[in-house]
C-alpha cells in the first residue's frame, strides 16, 4: 500500500484584530497595555481588522512602525548589553584597584 502525503500549509485564518486582542490580553501591567493598545489599534485601523496575520509582510509592518512613530522608534530600541565586554572591563577595573 502507498503512503498518504499532504502538502505543507501555512497556518492562516487569524484576523489581525483578533491577534491584537489576544496579545493585549497577555499583558498584566496597565500602563504597558495602554501603550501597546494605542499602537495596535492604529495598526489594525491602517492594515484592516480582517487582515490575515500570516499574509502580513514583515518589511511592510516594520516600515509602518518607522512611518508612524518616526524618530521615536530609534530612541525606543536599546542596543543589547555586551556582557562579555562589561565583564572584561569589570575584571580590568578590579585588577587596577588591587595594584
N, CA, C and O atoms as a Tinker XYZ file with bonds, in Angstrom:
   396  protein
     1  N      0.822000   -1.180000    0.000000    73     2
     2  CA     0.000000    0.000000    0.000000    64     1     3
     3  C      0.867000    1.244000    0.000000    63     2     4     5
     4  O      1.952000    1.250000    0.580000    81     3
     5  N      0.396000    2.291000   -0.643000    73     3     6
     6  CA     1.124000    3.555000   -0.710000    64     5     7
     7  C      0.900000    4.408000    0.522000    63     6     8     9
     8  O     -0.035000    4.189000    1.292000    81     7
     9  N      1.776000    5.385000    0.693000    73     7    10
    10  CA     1.655000    6.320000    1.816000    64     9    11
    11  C      0.856000    7.539000    1.393000    63    10    12    13
    12  O      0.949000    7.988000    0.251000    81    11
    13  N      0.085000    8.062000    2.301000    73    11    14
    14  CA    -0.679000    9.276000    2.049000    64    13    15
    15  C      0.164000   10.452000    2.511000    63    14    16    17
    16  O      0.655000   10.473000    3.640000    81    15
    17  N      0.326000   11.417000    1.641000    73    15    18
    18  CA     1.117000   12.599000    1.980000    64    17    19
    19  C      0.284000   13.845000    1.747000    63    18    20    21
    20  O     -0.575000   13.891000    0.867000    81    19
    21  N      0.561000   14.848000    2.557000    73    19    22
    22  CA    -0.112000   16.131000    2.371000    64    21    23
    23  C      0.928000   17.214000    2.129000    63    22    24    25
    24  O      2.066000   17.124000    2.588000    81    23
    25  N      0.519000   18.212000    1.415000    73    23    26
    26  CA     1.407000   19.346000    1.194000    64    25    27
    27  C      1.424000   20.214000    2.441000    63    26    28    29
    28  O      0.395000   20.390000    3.093000    81    27
    29  N      2.596000   20.761000    2.777000    73    27    30
    30  CA     2.626000   21.652000    3.950000    64    29    31
    31  C      1.793000   22.903000    3.686000    63    30    32    33
    32  O      1.798000   23.448000    2.583000    81    31
    33  N      1.089000   23.339000    4.704000    73    31    34
    34  CA     0.259000   24.533000    4.552000    64    33    35
    35  C      0.673000   25.572000    5.579000    63    34    36    37
    36  O      1.148000   25.239000    6.665000    81    35
    37  N      0.491000   26.808000    5.227000    73    35    38
    38  CA     0.780000   27.912000    6.134000    64    37    39
    39  C     -0.406000   28.086000    7.065000    63    38    40    41
    40  O     -1.556000   28.099000    6.625000    81    39
    41  N     -0.121000   28.219000    8.354000    73    39    42
    42  CA    -1.207000   28.480000    9.295000    64    41    43
    43  C     -1.808000   29.835000    8.948000    63    42    44    45
    44  O     -1.100000   30.842000    8.918000    81    43
    45  N     -3.057000   29.862000    8.695000    73    43    46
    46  CA    -3.698000   31.102000    8.266000    64    45    47
    47  C     -5.067000   31.206000    8.920000    63    46    48    49
    48  O     -5.520000   30.298000    9.616000    81    47
    49  N     -5.699000   32.323000    8.676000    73    47    50
    50  CA    -7.063000   32.483000    9.158000    64    49    51
    51  C     -7.181000   33.241000   10.463000    63    50    52    53
    52  O     -8.276000   33.327000   11.019000    81    51
    53  N     -6.077000   33.800000   10.976000    73    51    54
    54  CA    -6.155000   34.599000   12.195000    64    53    55
    55  C     -6.244000   36.067000   11.791000    63    54    56    57
    56  O     -5.344000   36.607000   11.149000    81    55
    57  N     -7.333000   36.690000   12.175000    73    55    58
    58  CA    -7.534000   38.108000   11.859000    64    57    59
    59  C     -6.605000   38.968000   12.709000    63    58    60    61
    60  O     -6.315000   38.639000   13.860000    81    59
    61  N     -6.147000   40.063000   12.133000    73    59    62
    62  CA    -5.254000   40.979000   12.842000    64    61    63
    63  C     -5.914000   41.508000   14.110000    63    62    64    65
    64  O     -5.263000   41.596000   15.151000    81    63
    65  N     -7.184000   41.859000   14.042000    73    63    66
    66  CA    -7.895000   42.376000   15.217000    64    65    67
    67  C     -7.933000   41.343000   16.338000    63    66    68    69
    68  O     -7.762000   41.686000   17.508000    81    67
    69  N     -8.157000   40.078000   15.981000    73    67    70
    70  CA    -8.201000   39.011000   16.989000    64    69    71
    71  C     -6.823000   38.770000   17.600000    63    70    72    73
    72  O     -6.702000   38.572000   18.808000    81    71
    73  N     -5.785000   38.789000   16.762000    73    71    74
    74  CA    -4.424000   38.578000   17.256000    64    73    75
    75  C     -4.030000   39.703000   18.208000    63    74    76    77
    76  O     -3.419000   39.448000   19.246000    81    75
    77  N     -4.372000   40.936000   17.869000    73    75    78
    78  CA    -4.051000   42.073000   18.727000    64    77    79
    79  C     -4.774000   41.949000   20.070000    63    78    80    81
    80  O     -4.186000   42.187000   21.125000    81    79
    81  N     -6.044000   41.578000   20.019000    73    79    82
    82  CA    -6.822000   41.421000   21.247000    64    81    83
    83  C     -6.249000   40.320000   22.128000    63    82    84    85
    84  O     -6.156000   40.477000   23.346000    81    83
    85  N     -5.865000   39.209000   21.514000    73    83    86
    86  CA    -5.290000   38.100000   22.276000    64    85    87
    87  C     -3.961000   38.513000   22.910000    63    86    88    89
    88  O     -3.698000   38.209000   24.073000    81    87
    89  N     -3.125000   39.210000   22.129000    73    87    90
    90  CA    -1.839000   39.655000   22.660000    64    89    91
    91  C     -2.035000   40.608000   23.830000    63    90    92    93
    92  O     -1.376000   40.468000   24.860000    81    91
    93  N     -2.927000   41.570000   23.682000    73    91    94
    94  CA    -3.167000   42.535000   24.753000    64    93    95
    95  C     -3.681000   41.857000   26.020000    63    94    96    97
    96  O     -3.430000   42.327000   27.129000    81    95
    97  N     -4.396000   40.758000   25.848000    73    95    98
    98  CA    -4.898000   40.008000   26.991000    64    97    99
    99  C     -3.805000   39.338000   27.807000    63    98   100   101
   100  O     -4.047000   38.905000   28.934000    81    99
   101  N     -2.602000   39.248000   27.247000    73    99   102
   102  CA    -1.491000   38.622000   27.975000    64   101   103
   103  C     -0.697000   39.631000   28.799000    63   102   104   105
   104  O      0.158000   39.238000   29.592000    81   103
   105  N     -0.965000   40.918000   28.625000    73   103   106
   106  CA    -0.200000   41.958000   29.323000    64   105   107
   107  C     -0.933000   42.344000   30.593000    63   106   108   109
   108  O     -2.081000   42.784000   30.543000    81   107
   109  N     -0.279000   42.185000   31.724000    73   107   110
   110  CA    -0.934000   42.426000   33.015000    64   109   111
   111  C     -0.715000   43.832000   33.563000    63   110   112   113
   112  O     -1.480000   44.282000   34.416000    81   111
   113  N      0.312000   44.532000   33.092000    73   111   114
   114  CA     0.605000   45.875000   33.591000    64   113   115
   115  C     -0.203000   46.894000   32.788000    63   114   116   117
   116  O     -0.094000   46.968000   31.564000    81   115
   117  N     -1.019000   47.681000   33.508000    73   115   118
   118  CA    -1.946000   48.612000   32.851000    64   117   119
   119  C     -1.249000   49.607000   31.923000    63   118   120   121
   120  O     -1.673000   49.783000   30.781000    81   119
   121  N     -0.189000   50.257000   32.394000    73   119   122
   122  CA     0.484000   51.262000   31.566000    64   121   123
   123  C      1.080000   50.641000   30.307000    63   122   124   125
   124  O      1.019000   51.233000   29.229000    81   123
   125  N      1.653000   49.459000   30.444000    73   123   126
   126  CA     2.225000   48.770000   29.292000    64   125   127
   127  C      1.133000   48.410000   28.303000    63   126   128   129
   128  O      1.288000   48.597000   27.096000    81   127
   129  N      0.019000   47.887000   28.825000    73   127   130
   130  CA    -1.104000   47.514000   27.958000    64   129   131
   131  C     -1.660000   48.736000   27.234000    63   130   132   133
   132  O     -2.022000   48.644000   26.060000    81   131
   133  N     -1.734000   49.891000   27.923000    73   131   134
   134  CA    -2.224000   51.117000   27.299000    64   133   135
   135  C     -1.346000   51.522000   26.123000    63   134   136   137
   136  O     -1.852000   51.901000   25.067000    81   135
   137  N     -0.035000   51.442000   26.305000    73   135   138
   138  CA     0.885000   51.801000   25.227000    64   137   139
   139  C      0.754000   50.892000   24.027000    63   138   140   141
   140  O      0.707000   51.361000   22.889000    81   139
   141  N      0.693000   49.576000   24.274000    73   139   142
   142  CA     0.530000   48.628000   23.181000    64   141   143
   143  C     -0.841000   48.772000   22.525000    63   142   144   145
   144  O     -0.971000   48.606000   21.312000    81   143
   145  N     -1.861000   49.081000   23.321000    73   143   146
   146  CA    -3.209000   49.235000   22.770000    64   145   147
   147  C     -3.243000   50.366000   21.754000    63   146   148   149
   148  O     -3.834000   50.222000   20.684000    81   147
   149  N     -2.617000   51.484000   22.079000    73   147   150
   150  CA    -2.605000   52.617000   21.158000    64   149   151
   151  C     -1.943000   52.238000   19.831000    63   150   152   153
   152  O     -2.467000   52.540000   18.759000    81   151
   153  N     -0.798000   51.578000   19.915000    73   151   154
   154  CA    -0.081000   51.193000   18.696000    64   153   155
   155  C     -0.857000   50.146000   17.902000    63   154   156   157
   156  O     -0.972000   50.252000   16.681000    81   155
   157  N     -1.391000   49.133000   18.591000    73   155   158
   158  CA    -2.094000   48.063000   17.883000    64   157   159
   159  C     -3.434000   48.526000   17.315000    63   158   160   161
   160  O     -3.854000   48.055000   16.258000    81   159
   161  N     -4.108000   49.446000   18.009000    73   159   162
   162  CA    -5.351000   49.997000   17.448000    64   161   163
   163  C     -5.073000   50.694000   16.114000    63   162   164   165
   164  O     -5.823000   50.537000   15.151000    81   163
   165  N     -3.995000   51.458000   16.075000    73   163   166
   166  CA    -3.627000   52.148000   14.824000    64   165   167
   167  C     -3.214000   51.134000   13.757000    63   166   168   169
   168  O     -3.570000   51.284000   12.588000    81   167
   169  N     -2.463000   50.104000   14.155000    73   167   170
   170  CA    -2.043000   49.065000   13.212000    64   169   171
   171  C     -3.262000   48.381000   12.595000    63   170   172   173
   172  O     -3.327000   48.188000   11.381000    81   171
   173  N     -4.217000   48.019000   13.434000    73   171   174
   174  CA    -5.436000   47.357000   12.961000    64   173   175
   175  C     -6.227000   48.295000   12.050000    63   174   176   177
   176  O     -6.755000   47.866000   11.024000    81   175
   177  N     -6.308000   49.563000   12.418000    73   175   178
   178  CA    -7.037000   50.535000   11.596000    64   177   179
   179  C     -6.365000   50.706000   10.230000    63   178   180   181
   180  O     -7.046000   50.758000    9.206000    81   179
   181  N     -5.026000   50.792000   10.213000    73   179   182
   182  CA    -4.309000   51.034000    8.961000    64   181   183
   183  C     -4.222000   49.799000    8.059000    63   182   184   185
   184  O     -4.291000   49.924000    6.836000    81   183
   185  N     -4.072000   48.612000    8.650000    73   183   186
   186  CA    -3.932000   47.396000    7.845000    64   185   187
   187  C     -5.258000   46.678000    7.625000    63   186   188   189
   188  O     -5.384000   45.878000    6.698000    81   187
   189  N     -6.238000   46.958000    8.465000    73   187   190
   190  CA    -7.548000   46.320000    8.333000    64   189   191
   191  C     -7.748000   45.230000    9.366000    63   190   192   193
   192  O     -6.889000   44.368000    9.550000    81   191
   193  N     -8.882000   45.273000   10.036000    73   191   194
   194  CA    -9.184000   44.318000   11.106000    64   193   195
   195  C     -9.218000   42.882000   10.603000    63   194   196   197
   196  O     -8.843000   41.962000   11.330000    81   195
   197  N     -9.663000   42.682000    9.367000    73   195   198
   198  CA    -9.815000   41.328000    8.829000    64   197   199
   199  C     -8.568000   40.798000    8.134000    63   198   200   201
   200  O     -8.597000   39.708000    7.562000    81   199
   201  N     -7.474000   41.556000    8.175000    73   199   202
   202  CA    -6.235000   41.117000    7.528000    64   201   203
   203  C     -5.728000   39.837000    8.180000    63   202   204   205
   204  O     -5.681000   39.731000    9.405000    81   203
   205  N     -5.356000   38.880000    7.363000    73   203   206
   206  CA    -4.800000   37.608000    7.840000    64   205   207
   207  C     -3.355000   37.856000    8.250000    63   206   208   209
   208  O     -2.538000   38.258000    7.423000    81   207
   209  N     -3.030000   37.620000    9.530000    73   207   210
   210  CA    -1.683000   37.921000   10.024000    64   209   211
   211  C     -0.608000   37.099000    9.316000    63   210   212   213
   212  O      0.534000   37.546000    9.214000    81   211
   213  N     -0.945000   35.925000    8.833000    73   211   214
   214  CA     0.042000   35.094000    8.131000    64   213   215
   215  C      0.454000   35.716000    6.804000    63   214   216   217
   216  O      1.509000   35.388000    6.261000    81   215
   217  N     -0.370000   36.608000    6.286000    73   215   218
   218  CA    -0.081000   37.216000    4.996000    64   217   219
   219  C      0.580000   38.585000    5.106000    63   218   220   221
   220  O      0.893000   39.209000    4.092000    81   219
   221  N      0.794000   39.054000    6.334000    73   219   222
   222  CA     1.453000   40.347000    6.515000    64   221   223
   223  C      2.931000   40.232000    6.153000    63   222   224   225
   224  O      3.607000   39.283000    6.550000    81   223
   225  N      3.418000   41.203000    5.399000    73   223   226
   226  CA     4.827000   41.245000    5.028000    64   225   227
   227  C      5.603000   41.924000    6.159000    63   226   228   229
   228  O      5.315000   43.073000    6.492000    81   227
   229  N      6.584000   41.234000    6.757000    73   227   230
   230  CA     7.331000   41.812000    7.878000    64   229   231
   231  C      7.985000   43.151000    7.536000    63   230   232   233
   232  O      8.027000   44.048000    8.378000    81   231
   233  N      8.493000   43.295000    6.320000    73   231   234
   234  CA     9.124000   44.558000    5.928000    64   233   235
   235  C      8.100000   45.689000    5.873000    63   234   236   237
   236  O      8.394000   46.825000    6.243000    81   235
   237  N      6.916000   45.369000    5.413000    73   235   238
   238  CA     5.859000   46.385000    5.342000    64   237   239
   239  C      5.438000   46.820000    6.745000    63   238   240   241
   240  O      5.219000   48.006000    6.992000    81   239
   241  N      5.327000   45.858000    7.661000    73   239   242
   242  CA     4.923000   46.183000    9.030000    64   241   243
   243  C      6.012000   47.006000    9.724000    63   242   244   245
   244  O      5.705000   47.990000   10.396000    81   243
   245  N      7.273000   46.617000    9.570000    73   243   246
   246  CA     8.346000   47.391000   10.205000    64   245   247
   247  C      8.429000   48.790000    9.602000    63   246   248   249
   248  O      8.676000   49.760000   10.318000    81   247
   249  N      8.226000   48.899000    8.299000    73   247   250
   250  CA     8.192000   50.210000    7.651000    64   249   251
   251  C      7.055000   51.065000    8.178000    63   250   252   253
   252  O      7.195000   52.279000    8.326000    81   251
   253  N      5.929000   50.426000    8.460000    73   251   254
   254  CA     4.779000   51.142000    9.022000    64   253   255
   255  C      5.152000   51.737000   10.378000    63   254   256   257
   256  O      4.831000   52.892000   10.659000    81   255
   257  N      5.838000   50.940000   11.231000    73   255   258
   258  CA     6.237000   51.448000   12.543000    64   257   259
   259  C      7.156000   52.658000   12.415000    63   258   260   261
   260  O      7.003000   53.633000   13.150000    81   259
   261  N      8.100000   52.604000   11.497000    73   259   262
   262  CA     9.010000   53.727000   11.289000    64   261   263
   263  C      8.228000   54.940000   10.792000    63   262   264   265
   264  O      8.469000   56.058000   11.246000    81   263
   265  N      7.299000   54.732000    9.870000    73   263   266
   266  CA     6.486000   55.832000    9.329000    64   265   267
   267  C      5.627000   56.463000   10.421000    63   266   268   269
   268  O      5.556000   57.687000   10.534000    81   267
   269  N      4.979000   55.628000   11.216000    73   267   270
   270  CA     4.040000   56.131000   12.224000    64   269   271
   271  C      4.771000   56.761000   13.408000    63   270   272   273
   272  O      4.381000   57.827000   13.886000    81   271
   273  N      5.815000   56.112000   13.874000    73   271   274
   274  CA     6.495000   56.582000   15.080000    64   273   275
   275  C      7.698000   57.452000   14.791000    63   274   276   277
   276  O      8.204000   58.128000   15.687000    81   275
   277  N      8.164000   57.447000   13.556000    73   275   278
   278  CA     9.282000   58.311000   13.169000    64   277   279
   279  C     10.525000   58.075000   13.992000    63   278   280   281
   280  O     10.959000   56.937000   14.172000    81   279
   281  N     11.093000   59.148000   14.488000    73   279   282
   282  CA    12.361000   59.074000   15.219000    64   281   283
   283  C     12.210000   58.367000   16.555000    63   282   284   285
   284  O     13.205000   57.900000   17.109000    81   283
   285  N     10.999000   58.274000   17.090000    73   283   286
   286  CA    10.792000   57.608000   18.380000    64   285   287
   287  C     11.232000   56.154000   18.330000    63   286   288   289
   288  O     11.689000   55.613000   19.337000    81   287
   289  N     11.103000   55.515000   17.175000    73   287   290
   290  CA    11.444000   54.097000   17.062000    64   289   291
   291  C     12.897000   53.872000   17.450000    63   290   292   293
   292  O     13.201000   52.975000   18.236000    81   291
   293  N     13.787000   54.679000   16.906000    73   291   294
   294  CA    15.207000   54.512000   17.200000    64   293   295
   295  C     15.499000   54.774000   18.668000    63   294   296   297
   296  O     16.381000   54.135000   19.243000    81   295
   297  N     14.776000   55.700000   19.286000    73   295   298
   298  CA    15.008000   56.003000   20.689000    64   297   299
   299  C     14.465000   54.915000   21.602000    63   298   300   301
   300  O     14.994000   54.703000   22.692000    81   299
   301  N     13.428000   54.231000   21.176000    73   299   302
   302  CA    12.837000   53.168000   21.992000    64   301   303
   303  C     13.696000   51.915000   22.021000    63   302   304   305
   304  O     13.660000   51.151000   22.985000    81   303
   305  N     14.461000   51.709000   20.970000    73   303   306
   306  CA    15.243000   50.478000   20.848000    64   305   307
   307  C     16.592000   50.692000   21.497000    63   306   308   309
   308  O     17.346000   51.584000   21.110000    81   307
   309  N     16.888000   49.877000   22.479000    73   307   310
   310  CA    18.177000   49.975000   23.151000    64   309   311
   311  C     19.085000   48.859000   22.643000    63   310   312   313
   312  O     18.629000   47.736000   22.428000    81   311
   313  N     20.366000   49.163000   22.451000    73   311   314
   314  CA    21.269000   48.116000   21.978000    64   313   315
   315  C     21.418000   47.028000   23.030000    63   314   316   317
   316  O     21.324000   47.307000   24.225000    81   315
   317  N     21.647000   45.803000   22.606000    73   315   318
   318  CA    21.814000   44.724000   23.577000    64   317   319
   319  C     23.068000   44.953000   24.421000    63   318   320   321
   320  O     24.051000   45.530000   23.957000    81   319
   321  N     23.010000   44.495000   25.647000    73   319   322
   322  CA    24.142000   44.648000   26.549000    64   321   323
   323  C     25.268000   43.721000   26.103000    63   322   324   325
   324  O     25.057000   42.536000   25.848000    81   323
   325  N     26.461000   44.287000   26.015000    73   323   326
   326  CA    27.644000   43.499000   25.669000    64   325   327
   327  C     28.191000   42.910000   26.969000    63   326   328   329
   328  O     29.093000   43.478000   27.585000    81   327
   329  N     27.639000   41.767000   27.381000    73   327   330
   330  CA    28.001000   41.179000   28.669000    64   329   331
   331  C     29.478000   40.814000   28.731000    63   330   332   333
   332  O     30.125000   41.006000   29.761000    81   331
   333  N     30.004000   40.295000   27.644000    73   331   334
   334  CA    31.428000   39.927000   27.642000    64   333   335
   335  C     32.291000   41.170000   27.823000    63   334   336   337
   336  O     33.243000   41.161000   28.604000    81   335
   337  N     31.960000   42.236000   27.103000    73   335   338
   338  CA    32.715000   43.476000   27.218000    64   337   339
   339  C     32.622000   44.076000   28.605000    63   338   340   341
   340  O     33.618000   44.557000   29.146000    81   339
   341  N     31.430000   44.051000   29.187000    73   339   342
   342  CA    31.238000   44.572000   30.543000    64   341   343
   343  C     32.060000   43.750000   31.523000    63   342   344   345
   344  O     32.699000   44.312000   32.414000    81   343
   345  N     32.055000   42.435000   31.375000    73   343   346
   346  CA    32.816000   41.558000   32.269000    64   345   347
   347  C     34.303000   41.850000   32.185000    63   346   348   349
   348  O     34.979000   41.929000   33.211000    81   347
   349  N     34.816000   42.009000   30.980000    73   347   350
   350  CA    36.245000   42.291000   30.797000    64   349   351
   351  C     36.604000   43.618000   31.464000    63   350   352   353
   352  O     37.628000   43.719000   32.138000    81   351
   353  N     35.762000   44.634000   31.275000    73   351   354
   354  CA    36.048000   45.939000   31.887000    64   353   355
   355  C     36.001000   45.869000   33.406000    63   354   356   357
   356  O     36.829000   46.490000   34.073000    81   355
   357  N     35.044000   45.122000   33.970000    73   355   358
   358  CA    34.956000   44.987000   35.422000    64   357   359
   359  C     36.175000   44.276000   35.995000    63   358   360   361
   360  O     36.700000   44.676000   37.034000    81   359
   361  N     36.625000   43.219000   35.316000    73   359   362
   362  CA    37.817000   42.498000   35.760000    64   361   363
   363  C     39.026000   43.410000   35.701000    63   362   364   365
   364  O     39.829000   43.445000   36.633000    81   363
   365  N     39.161000   44.155000   34.600000    73   363   366
   366  CA    40.298000   45.068000   34.437000    64   365   367
   367  C     40.275000   46.133000   35.524000    63   366   368   369
   368  O     41.329000   46.471000   36.064000    81   367
   369  N     39.096000   46.676000   35.865000    73   367   370
   370  CA    38.997000   47.681000   36.895000    64   369   371
   371  C     39.366000   47.091000   38.259000    63   370   372   373
   372  O     40.038000   47.744000   39.058000    81   371
   373  N     38.928000   45.867000   38.522000    73   371   374
   374  CA    39.246000   45.207000   39.787000    64   373   375
   375  C     40.753000   44.963000   39.894000    63   374   376   377
   376  O     41.328000   45.140000   40.968000    81   375
   377  N     41.393000   44.563000   38.809000    73   375   378
   378  CA    42.842000   44.329000   38.827000    64   377   379
   379  C     43.587000   45.633000   39.057000    63   378   380   381
   380  O     44.578000   45.664000   39.787000    81   379
   381  N     43.112000   46.716000   38.434000    73   379   382
   382  CA    43.764000   48.018000   38.631000    64   381   383
   383  C     43.616000   48.492000   40.082000    63   382   384   385
   384  O     44.529000   49.099000   40.641000    81   383
   385  N     42.471000   48.210000   40.676000    73   383   386
   386  CA    42.231000   48.623000   42.051000    64   385   387
   387  C     43.121000   47.854000   43.025000    63   386   388   389
   388  O     43.503000   48.386000   44.067000    81   387
   389  N     43.452000   46.604000   42.692000    73   387   390
   390  CA    44.301000   45.772000   43.554000    64   389   391
   391  C     45.759000   46.196000   43.516000    63   390   392   393
   392  O     46.520000   45.821000   44.408000    81   391
   393  N     46.175000   46.961000   42.522000    73   391   394
   394  CA    47.599000   47.341000   42.383000    64   393   395
   395  C     47.956000   48.458000   43.277000    63   394   396
   396  O     49.106000   48.898000   43.286000    81   395
